[in-house]
Amino acid sequence: MEDKWYKNNIQSVLGENVVFLPAPIPSKGLIIFFSAMNSDKEFDRINWFRDIDSRCGFSFLFLNDSNYTYYLGNDYKPLFHTYEKIINYFKEMENVGGNVFAVGSSMGGYAAIYYAFRMGLKGAIVGVPQTREKYARMHTQMNWTKAIKSTGTQWIDMDVLLRQPHIELPNLYLEYGNYPSDKFSAEKLIDIYKDRAGLIISRKAKGCEHSYFMSPKIIMSSVDFFMNEDFNKHYR
């Protein structure tokens, strides 16, 4: 059973349950965690950052789409602008400027990339993201396909979105393995970033399972890299 040490930090914002862990003032930035489809965990990776020292001076916002609609909602109740307002609320409260990052795996990986480019975030750090309905159908169960279809017209295949020339590609750290749906999704993203000269750091693991791979060190190292001012001045 999950140790819900954070239960007193759960709050409802615009009808969505979130956990916000503030940083010492001033905050270096805001890191948003989009949870995956987990029946046993309410907020992915939250236990990794229980100790304030592990947060390295950043504020943390944990989100959970319990309806499994990829943080998109559906045609009856679209949710992008709801989560956008939630993120902006904590961003402005912490006064972090543009130092905002999105993290997620699987369903949360799609959301991290989606919100990173829709909101102009500084980077997305993702593992095994679902990016296209066709590849989701390769999963051994039908839950991904069912969830995607439940979003109605809110879902758009990620490769269709990111190939559009007017869209600025977000800085991206990507981890994946040999599980067919993950491999095809990741390779499609890598091709797009190569074709459009976007910044992507990719790491392929040897595993053949749908595993999340990413560690706290990888997440915080990626954030630190994307935060580097000299790097951003040179490549932007």
N, C-alpha and C positions, 0 to 999 in steps of 0.2 A: 504494500500500500504506500502511496506517495506521502511523504512528510510535508504537510501543507503548512509549513512555518510562516508562509507569506499570507495566510488567510486574512489577517487584519489589514493587509495592504490592498485587498481586492476592492475595487470600487466600480460602480456602474456609471458610465459616461455615455450619454446619448443612447441608452438602452443596451450597451455592450459592456461585458465584464472585462476589466483590464487590471493589471498590476503595474504600478509605477514605483520604481525604486530611485529616489533622488540621489544626486551626487553632492558631495561637499561643494559649497559655493566658492568660486564660480565653477559651473560644469564645463567640461571640455567638449561635450557633445551629447547627442541623444542617439541611443541604439535601440531600434525597434525589433522585437522578436515576434515573428508570425508563426504560430504553432501549426503542426501538421495534423493529420487525422489520427489522433491518439485517443483511444477509449480509456486508457489508464492514467494519462497525464493531462492535466488541465492546461498547463503552460510549459511548453517545451523549453528545456535548458535552464529553467529558473534556478534549479538547485546548484548549478555550476557557479552561480554568482551570488550565493547567499552572503558571503563575506564581502563587506564593502571594499576591502583592499583589492579583491579580484575584479572590481569594476573600473579600476585604473582612472578614477576621476570622472567617469561618464555617468550620465543618467540612463536608466534602462526602462523601457516600456514593453510589457508583455501583452500580446493580444491572442485571443482564441476564438476562432469561428466554429462554434459548436454545431452549426448546421451544415458544415462542410461544403460551403458554397465558394470556396477559394477567395474569401474576403471580397466577393463581388456582389453577393446577394442574388436576387433573381429579378425577373421582369416586373413582378408585383411589388418588390421591395429592394431596389438597388442599394448597395451599401458603400460604394466607393466614396461618395462624398461624406458619409458618416464617419468612416475611418480617417478620411482626409482631415476632417474637423478635429477628430480626437488627436491625431498626430500633431496638427498645428497648435492645438491648445497646449500640449506639454512642451512642444518646441518653443513657443513664445514664453511660457512660464519659466522655462529654464534659461532663456535668452542665449541660445546656442548658435544663432545665425544659421549658416548653411551646413554646419557640421552634424548632419543627420544621416544615419546608415540603417539599412534594412537587412535582417538576417532571417533565414528560413530554410526548411528542407521539405521536399515532396510538395504537398499542397502549399505549405508556407514558403517554399522556394519560388513557386509561381508568383505568389503575392509579393514577395520581397522584390523581385525584378519589376513587376507591374507597378508597384507604388514608387519604386526608385525612379523610373522614367516618367511616370505621370506627375510626380511631385518634384522632380529635379533634385533628388537626394544625391549625396556625395558618393554613394556606392551601395552595392548589394553583395552580400556574402551568402552563398547558397550551396546546398547539397542536394543532389538528385531531384531537381525540380521537374514537375510535370509541366510541359510547355505546349503540348499539342494533343488534341483528342485522339487522333489516329494512333499515337504512341501509347496513350493511356489504355487503349484497348488491348495492348500486349500484356498488361498486368494479369496475373493468374486469377484475380478476382474481379468482379464487375463494379466494385464500389467506386473506383475512380471515375469510370465512364458514367455511372449513375449520378454521381455528384456533379460532374461537368454538365450533364444534360439538365440538371435541376436549375442551373443558372440561367437557362434560356438564352437570350441574345446578349447577356452580359459577358459571357465568355468569348474571348478572341484568341486564336492560336498565337502563341508568343512570336513565332517566326514571321507571321504575317505582320504583326505590329512592328517588330524591330527592324524589318527590312524597309520600312517607309523612310524615305530620305529626310523628311522634316523632323523625325524623331531623333533626339540626341541620346546615344547609347550611354547608359550609366556605367561607371566603373564596376567591374564584375569579378568576384572570386567564385570559382565553380569547382565543386568536387562531385565525382560520379564514379561508378564502377561498371561492371559488365552485365548487369541486369538489363535485358533488352530495351525496355521502355526508357530506362534512365540513360543508357548509352546513346540511343538514337536522339533523344531530346538534347543531351549535352552536345553531341557532335553537330547538331543543327545550329545550336547557339554559337559554338566555336566558329563554324563556317561564316555565320552572319558577322561576327566581330572581325574576322579576318577580311571579309569582303568590304566592310565599312570602316576598317582601320580603327576599331574601338579597342579600349583597354580591357583585356581579359586575362586573368591568371587562372589556369585550369590545372587540376590535379586528378589523375585517374588512378583509382585504387584497383587492386587485383580481385576484389570480391565479386561474387555473382549474385549477391542478395540485394534487396532494396534496403540498403543501410545508409545511415545519415553521415557517418564518417567524421564530420567536423568536430574539432576540439575547441575548448576555450582559448587556448594559445593561438590557434589558427584564426579564430574570429578577431581577437584583439590585435594580432599582428597585421591582419588585413586592414582593419580600421586605422591603425597607426600608419600604414603605408599610404592609404588613400588620403589621410590627413596631411601628409607632408607638403608643406607650402612650396618648397623648391621644386618638388616633383610636379605639382599642379601648375606652377608658373611656366615650367618648361614645356609641358605637354598640352596645355589648354590654349 
